[in-house]
Amino acid sequence: MRSLAAPFAALALIAAGPASPPSSSTSAPSFEYASRNTKCLAPRYNGHDYKTLDFNGPGEKETSSVLVVPPGLPRKSPAVLWVHWLGEPATTNHTEFMSDAQELAKRGVVSLLVDMPWSQKSWFTGVRTTDTDYADTVAQVITLRRALDCLTQVYGVDHERIAFVGHDFGAMEGALLLAVDDRAQYAVLMTPTLSFWEWYLLGKQPADPAAYVAQMSAFDLPGWLARGKQKATLLQFGQNDEYVAQATGIALRNAVPDRDRTLKAYKLDHALDDPTAHDDRRAWLIAHLGV
């Protein structure tokens, strides 16, 4: 998990409260892209009960993903896009949600599980930089839009029953996605926090912290959550979470439009790795996807 040993300068900046709003010269992020240019490489069988599928757009790196399909792939199958956390190395990739996807496949649900940039070894401390965090955040949302392009192209997928599930950074990128793309009608958001910058400042430090916070505040979640287009939302938080305070969970719950929204808190840490949380998530998806 990410280290909490942030430099004192970053801690002081966080403690000082929200930064001033971005100046008028700071452009709002745009997540526009050309869906017609999304390239979904044909799924490849790999000797397991799933297939690998890579996708990208012009000038973009390929994103690796795993497609889990029910036997026979009946018509009008609901589908789920799963986006993993940044946590334990073993599950900081598509495998975090593999058991969920396999269980739902038994009920006729198609799943696409992506490997996001933070699945790279030492991504937080050795790959990402504060100089590119803004552009990378935009690019990651576009990656998820392209993932939806590929998921909706799978034979038999019902475009009216698509869900999104994200954990940690996956949930935060998902909150942005839900605000700009209406294809996911149902969403499960697990342990997001209020802003990207508060987590990013636990790592590398920008040359100008105040300017960095002002720029990255354009992605602060409450405003984006309020624009979410989904019909129903489940938020899952841990009461013993060392990264997300219980008050943060309540604030984010209040930011979500009051359309079938549910907040569940567990006596767990940030990983939410417990049968109860898994079972609640699956049961909620089963009920809302109608399977």
Sequence and secondary structure as in RCSB ss.txt:
>XXXX:A:sequence
MRSLAAPFAALALIAAGPASPPSSSTSAPSFEYASRNTKCLAPRYNGHDYKTLDFNGPGEKETSSVLVVPPGLPR
KSPAVLWVHWLGEPATTNHTEFMSDAQELAKRGVVSLLVDMPWSQKSWFTGVRTTDTDYADTVAQVITLRRALDC
LTQVYGVDHERIAFVGHDFGAMEGALLLAVDDRAQYAVLMTPTLSFWEWYLLGKQPADPAAYVAQMSAFDLPGWL
ARGKQKATLLQFGQNDEYVAQATGIALRNAVPDRDRTLKAYKLDHALDDPTAHDDRRAWLIAHLGV
>XXXX:A:secstr
       HHHHHHHHT S     TTS        GGG EE   EE SSSSEEEEEE TT   EEEEEE  TT  S
SEEEEEEE  S SGGGSSGGGGHHHHHHHHTTT EEEEE  GGGSTTIIIII  TTTHHHHHHHHHHHHHHHHHH
HHTSTTEEEEEEEEEEETHHHHHHHHHHHH  S  EEEEES  S HHHHHTTSS  SSHHHHHHHHGGG HHHHH
HT   SEEEEEEETT SSS HHHHHHHHHHS SSSEEEEEES  TT  SHHHHHHHHHHHHHHHT 
